[in-house]
């Protein structure tokens, strides 16, 4: 999927893409996953889910906005705003 929610994996993995990609990630404490995503962290142990299935269509608009922002501090501000709205 284009938008992933990745859980905790119990062993390391190398992830390789066929073309270069830019990645922006957010790490949560387990209780934050429940409050922000509305699901228990146990659902994401050794698993990933399509972000649209978890967060709905709003994740697409958020990611499109992230791609258009050149500066990391502005991306962080946008992510903080998006995640605050999820609460």
Secondary structure, DSSP 8 states (H G I E B T S, - for coil): --SEEE---SS------SS----------HHHHHHHHSS-GGGGTT-EEEHHHHHTTHHHHHHHHHHH---HHHHHHHHHHHHHHH-
